[in-house]
Amino acid sequence: MHPRCDNPKVADAIPQSWLFVMKSDEARSWAANSGYEDSVGLYYSYDSNVARSSRVAIGDLIVVRHDDYIAGWGTVESIDVDPNATKDIRRCPRCQRTNWYARAKKVPALKCNGCDGEFEIEDLIHESMPVTAYRANYAGSWTEAVRPVSFRDPLLTTAQTTTDTFNAIRPLDPVRLTKLIEHISGQDFSQPLTSLELAGHILGGGHSLAIVRRRRGQREFRFKMMERFGERCAISGEQPAQVLEAAHLYSYAARPEHRSDGGLLLRRDHHALFDANLVTVNPTTWKVEIAPTLRRYETYAAVEGVELQLPRKMLPDRNLIESHYRTSLEMFDRAAG
């Protein structure tokens, strides 16, 4: 059960709040324009053609949804404005509407929902529309979500005060927003707090997290792993969500994909040691083995021989475990020598 905060002064404590919806090119179904240049933990771009664009203000609390999951939250620190920008609009060649879509396998490649016309991308009508362009900056207050909340989760859907699912900027209800941020932050606001104290907690508790470049899709991979395994490290069992990370069993640089059977959810220190091949899993016994150099540390000596804490049906790909195990044994030998 999620922690609750029923403070009647919450609405006064929290500033105007918004959900910013970001879509990667792969996930974006709307193709009538070329999209926006966004950076999840840094800034959000939009223009005067977007509903509620003129209402976003400095000091507003924002929650960012990237594709299917909430990525994190922050406050708007500044807004860059370009009143002389243009936007390329691509219209159906038959009815000149913008609600056409791309088809993966059929020919012609595009179809219009408005008139059922079918056509190729080179047939589109291009219109240059004058707009005011905005960029809301929030890097200094950005905080990453530590738990997965998808766009279908009631914590998010009930926090939105509008039922429109098309608009990219959506207002959020302050009271319900509190419960949402309690969950994604891992903080417990159930203790009595004044309205100002509560606002301080929601706005980051006086701390900001460093922005780091992440592997493409890493956040969503971690969230999917948490949905698959719960808030449990495969080695040390149940852990706070803040310290759990998704570890790949293969080189992501060599194979840039996120396989559900190609990863483990590990506590941060175990993840670092696993990536360094100082902790591994025997593919025959499914038990943890550690490098001899770690045995002098009581914390890590205690996990030697521990069976991987996963149901048999959720064990990762054995071939990938075998490859990691072989490499790790070579590392163990070199370290011992």
C-alpha positions as CSV (number, residue, x, y, z in Angstrom):
1,M,0.0,0.0,0.0
2,H,1.4,3.4,-1.0
3,P,2.0,6.0,1.7
4,R,-0.7,8.6,2.0
5,C,-0.7,12.3,2.6
6,D,-4.1,13.8,3.3
7,N,-2.9,17.2,4.4
8,P,-5.8,19.6,3.6
9,K,-3.3,22.4,2.8
10,V,-1.5,20.5,0.1
11,A,-3.2,22.6,-2.7
12,D,-1.8,25.8,-1.2
13,A,1.7,24.3,-0.7
14,I,2.3,23.0,-4.3
15,P,2.6,25.5,-7.2
16,Q,0.8,25.1,-10.5
17,S,1.7,21.6,-11.8
18,W,1.9,20.0,-15.2
19,L,2.6,16.7,-16.9
20,F,5.0,17.1,-19.8
21,V,4.7,14.3,-22.3
22,M,7.8,13.5,-24.3
23,K,7.9,11.0,-27.1
24,S,10.9,9.4,-28.7
25,D,10.9,9.2,-32.5
26,E,10.2,5.4,-32.2
27,A,7.2,5.9,-30.0
28,R,5.7,9.0,-31.6
29,S,2.5,8.2,-33.5
30,W,1.8,11.8,-34.4
31,A,3.9,12.6,-37.5
32,A,2.3,15.8,-38.9
33,N,5.3,17.8,-37.6
34,S,8.9,16.8,-37.0
35,G,8.6,16.7,-33.2
36,Y,10.5,18.7,-30.7
37,E,14.1,18.8,-29.4
38,D,13.7,17.6,-25.8
39,S,16.2,16.4,-23.2
40,V,14.5,14.4,-20.5
41,G,16.4,15.7,-17.4
42,L,17.3,19.1,-18.8
43,Y,14.5,20.9,-20.7
44,Y,11.2,20.5,-22.5
45,S,10.4,22.2,-25.9
46,Y,7.0,23.2,-27.1
47,D,5.3,26.0,-29.1
48,S,2.3,28.2,-29.1
49,N,0.4,25.6,-31.2
50,V,0.4,23.3,-28.1
51,A,-2.6,23.7,-25.8
52,R,-1.7,25.5,-22.4
53,S,1.7,26.6,-23.7
54,S,1.1,30.2,-22.5
55,R,0.1,29.0,-19.0
56,V,3.4,27.3,-18.1
57,A,5.4,29.6,-15.8
58,I,8.7,29.8,-13.9
59,G,8.3,28.0,-10.5
60,D,5.7,25.5,-11.8
61,L,6.2,21.9,-10.7
62,I,6.5,19.5,-13.7
63,V,6.4,15.8,-14.0
64,V,7.9,14.3,-17.2
65,R,6.5,11.3,-18.9
66,H,9.0,9.8,-21.5
67,D,7.2,7.3,-23.8
68,D,5.4,4.9,-21.4
69,Y,6.9,5.8,-18.0
70,I,7.3,8.8,-15.7
71,A,11.0,9.7,-15.9
72,G,11.1,12.2,-13.0
73,W,10.1,15.7,-11.9
74,G,11.5,19.2,-11.2
75,T,10.5,22.8,-11.2
76,V,10.6,25.3,-14.1
77,E,13.7,27.5,-13.5
78,S,13.6,29.5,-16.7
79,I,11.7,29.6,-20.0
80,D,13.5,30.5,-23.3
81,V,11.1,32.2,-25.8
82,D,11.5,32.7,-29.5
83,P,8.6,34.7,-30.9
84,N,9.7,34.4,-34.5
85,A,10.0,30.6,-34.9
86,T,8.4,28.5,-37.6
87,K,7.0,25.0,-37.6
88,D,6.8,22.7,-40.5
89,I,3.3,21.2,-40.7
90,R,2.7,18.2,-43.1
91,R,-0.8,17.8,-44.4
92,C,-2.7,15.1,-46.3
93,P,-2.6,15.9,-50.0
94,R,-6.3,15.2,-50.4
95,C,-8.1,16.9,-47.4
96,Q,-5.2,18.9,-46.1
97,R,-5.8,17.7,-42.6
98,T,-3.0,16.6,-40.2
99,N,-4.4,13.4,-38.7
100,W,-2.6,11.0,-41.0
101,Y,-0.4,8.1,-39.9
102,A,2.4,5.8,-41.1
103,R,1.7,2.2,-41.9
104,A,4.5,-0.3,-41.2
105,K,3.9,-2.8,-44.0
106,K,1.2,-1.6,-46.3
107,V,1.7,0.4,-49.5
108,P,1.2,3.4,-49.9
109,A,3.0,4.0,-46.6
110,L,0.7,6.7,-45.2
111,K,-3.1,6.9,-44.6
112,C,-5.3,9.7,-43.5
113,N,-7.9,9.3,-40.8
114,G,-9.8,12.2,-42.0
115,C,-10.5,11.2,-45.6
116,D,-9.1,7.6,-45.8
117,G,-6.7,8.8,-48.5
118,E,-3.6,6.7,-49.0
119,F,-0.3,8.3,-50.2
120,E,3.5,8.4,-49.9
121,I,5.5,10.7,-47.8
122,E,6.7,12.7,-50.8
123,D,3.0,13.6,-51.6
124,L,2.5,15.4,-48.3
125,I,1.8,19.2,-48.4
126,H,4.3,21.2,-46.4
127,E,3.2,24.4,-44.6
128,S,5.5,26.7,-42.7
129,M,3.5,28.0,-39.7
130,P,4.7,30.9,-37.6
131,V,4.8,30.1,-33.9
132,T,6.3,31.2,-30.7
133,A,8.8,28.6,-29.5
134,Y,9.3,27.8,-25.8
135,R,11.9,25.8,-23.9
136,A,11.2,25.2,-20.2
137,N,14.5,24.5,-18.3
138,Y,14.5,22.5,-15.1
139,A,18.0,20.7,-14.9
140,G,18.9,22.2,-11.5
141,S,15.9,20.7,-9.7
142,W,15.5,17.5,-11.7
143,T,15.0,14.3,-9.7
144,E,14.8,10.9,-11.4
145,A,11.9,8.5,-10.6
146,V,13.1,5.5,-8.6
147,R,10.0,3.4,-9.2
148,P,8.1,2.6,-12.4
149,V,4.8,4.4,-13.0
150,S,3.4,3.8,-16.5
151,F,1.0,6.1,-18.4
152,R,-1.8,3.6,-17.5
153,D,-1.1,3.6,-13.7
154,P,-4.0,5.0,-11.7
155,L,-1.4,7.1,-9.7
156,L,-0.8,9.0,-12.9
157,T,-4.2,8.9,-14.6
158,T,-6.1,10.1,-11.5
159,A,-3.6,12.9,-10.9
160,Q,-4.4,14.5,-14.3
161,T,-7.3,16.9,-14.1
162,T,-8.2,16.5,-17.7
163,T,-9.2,13.4,-19.7
164,D,-7.5,14.5,-22.9
165,T,-4.8,12.1,-23.9
166,F,-3.7,13.9,-27.0
167,N,-2.3,17.2,-25.5
168,A,1.4,17.2,-24.5
169,I,0.9,19.5,-21.5
170,R,-1.6,18.4,-19.0
171,P,-2.6,20.0,-15.7
172,L,-2.1,17.9,-12.5
173,D,-4.1,17.9,-9.3
174,P,-2.0,18.9,-6.3
175,V,-3.4,16.5,-3.8
176,R,-3.2,13.4,-6.1
177,L,0.2,14.6,-7.3
178,T,1.5,14.3,-3.8
179,K,0.7,10.6,-3.7
180,L,2.3,10.1,-7.1
181,I,5.6,11.8,-6.1
182,E,5.6,9.9,-2.8
183,H,5.7,6.7,-4.8
184,I,8.2,7.6,-7.5
185,S,10.6,9.3,-5.0
186,G,10.5,6.5,-2.4
187,Q,9.9,9.1,0.3
188,D,7.3,8.8,3.0
189,F,5.2,11.9,3.5
190,S,2.7,10.1,5.8
191,Q,4.1,11.8,8.9
192,P,2.5,15.2,9.9
193,L,4.0,18.0,7.9
194,T,3.1,21.7,7.5
195,S,2.1,22.8,4.0
196,L,5.4,24.5,3.5
197,E,7.4,21.5,4.7
198,L,5.5,19.3,2.3
199,A,6.1,21.6,-0.6
200,G,9.8,21.5,0.2
201,H,9.9,17.7,0.2
202,I,8.0,17.5,-3.1
203,L,10.3,20.1,-4.7
204,G,13.3,17.9,-4.0
205,G,14.0,18.2,-0.3
206,G,16.8,20.7,-0.9
207,H,18.8,18.3,-3.0
208,S,19.3,18.1,-6.7
209,L,20.6,15.1,-8.6
210,A,23.4,15.3,-11.1
211,I,22.4,14.8,-14.7
212,V,24.2,11.9,-16.4
213,R,24.0,10.6,-19.9
214,R,22.2,7.3,-19.8
215,R,22.1,4.4,-22.2
216,R,19.2,4.7,-24.6
217,G,16.2,3.1,-23.0
218,Q,18.0,2.3,-19.7
219,R,15.4,3.9,-17.5
220,E,12.6,2.0,-19.2
221,F,14.6,-1.2,-19.0
222,R,15.1,-0.7,-15.3
223,F,11.4,-0.1,-14.8
224,K,10.4,-3.2,-16.8
225,M,12.9,-5.2,-14.6
226,M,11.3,-3.8,-11.5
227,E,7.8,-4.7,-12.8
228,R,9.1,-8.2,-13.6
229,F,11.0,-8.9,-10.3
230,G,9.6,-6.4,-7.8
231,E,11.9,-4.3,-5.6
232,R,14.3,-7.2,-5.1
233,C,18.0,-7.5,-5.8
234,A,18.7,-10.9,-7.4
235,I,21.6,-11.4,-4.9
236,S,20.6,-9.6,-1.7
237,G,16.8,-9.7,-1.8
238,E,14.4,-6.9,-1.0
239,Q,16.0,-3.5,-1.2
240,P,14.9,0.2,-1.3
241,A,13.9,1.1,-4.9
242,Q,16.5,3.9,-4.9
243,V,19.5,1.5,-4.8
244,L,18.2,-1.0,-7.5
245,E,19.7,-0.9,-11.0
246,A,19.3,-3.0,-14.1
247,A,22.4,-4.9,-15.0
248,H,23.0,-6.2,-18.5
249,L,24.5,-9.7,-18.9
250,Y,26.2,-8.6,-22.2
251,S,28.0,-5.6,-23.5
252,Y,25.4,-3.0,-24.3
253,A,27.9,-1.1,-26.5
254,A,28.3,-4.2,-28.7
255,R,24.6,-5.2,-28.6
256,P,22.4,-2.0,-28.0
257,E,19.2,-3.7,-26.9
258,H,17.4,-4.4,-23.7
259,R,16.3,-8.0,-23.3
260,S,14.1,-9.1,-20.4
261,D,16.1,-12.4,-20.1
262,G,19.4,-10.6,-20.6
263,G,19.5,-8.7,-17.3
264,L,19.4,-8.8,-13.5
265,L,18.0,-6.3,-11.0
266,L,20.9,-5.7,-8.6
267,R,21.7,-3.4,-5.7
268,R,24.0,-0.6,-6.9
269,D,27.2,-2.0,-5.3
270,H,26.5,-5.5,-6.6
271,H,25.8,-4.1,-10.0
272,A,29.2,-2.3,-10.0
273,L,31.0,-5.5,-9.0
274,F,29.0,-7.6,-11.5
275,D,30.0,-5.2,-14.3
276,A,33.6,-5.4,-13.1
277,N,33.4,-9.3,-13.2
278,L,34.2,-9.5,-9.5
279,V,30.8,-11.0,-8.7
280,T,29.2,-13.6,-11.0
281,V,26.7,-16.4,-11.1
282,N,27.5,-20.1,-11.7
283,P,25.3,-21.2,-14.6
284,T,25.1,-24.8,-13.3
285,T,24.2,-24.1,-9.7
286,W,22.8,-20.6,-10.1
287,K,24.8,-19.6,-7.0
288,V,26.8,-16.4,-6.5
289,E,30.6,-16.6,-6.7
290,I,32.9,-13.7,-5.8
291,A,36.5,-12.9,-6.6
292,P,39.1,-14.0,-4.0
293,T,40.0,-10.3,-3.5
294,L,36.5,-9.6,-2.1
295,R,36.5,-12.3,0.5
296,R,38.2,-10.0,3.1
297,Y,35.0,-7.8,3.0
298,E,32.4,-9.2,5.4
299,T,29.5,-7.8,3.3
300,Y,30.6,-9.5,0.1
301,A,32.0,-12.7,1.7
302,A,28.4,-13.3,3.0
303,V,27.0,-13.6,-0.5
304,E,29.4,-16.3,-1.7
305,G,27.4,-19.4,-2.4
306,V,24.0,-17.6,-2.1
307,E,21.5,-18.9,-4.7
308,L,20.2,-16.4,-7.1
309,Q,16.9,-15.1,-5.6
310,L,14.7,-15.5,-8.6
311,P,12.0,-18.0,-9.5
312,R,13.2,-20.7,-11.9
313,K,10.9,-19.5,-14.7
314,M,12.5,-16.0,-14.5
315,L,16.1,-17.0,-14.6
316,P,18.1,-15.2,-17.3
317,D,19.4,-16.7,-20.5
318,R,21.9,-19.4,-19.5
319,N,24.2,-18.7,-22.4
320,L,24.6,-15.1,-21.3
321,I,25.3,-16.2,-17.7
322,E,27.9,-18.7,-18.9
323,S,29.7,-16.0,-20.9
324,H,29.8,-13.7,-17.9
325,Y,30.9,-16.6,-15.7
326,R,33.8,-17.5,-17.9
327,T,35.0,-14.0,-18.2
328,S,34.8,-13.5,-14.4
329,L,36.8,-16.7,-13.7
330,E,39.5,-15.3,-15.9
331,M,39.4,-12.1,-13.9
332,F,39.6,-14.1,-10.6
333,D,42.7,-15.9,-11.8
334,R,44.4,-12.8,-13.0
335,A,43.7,-11.0,-9.7
336,A,44.9,-14.0,-7.7
337,G,48.1,-14.2,-9.8
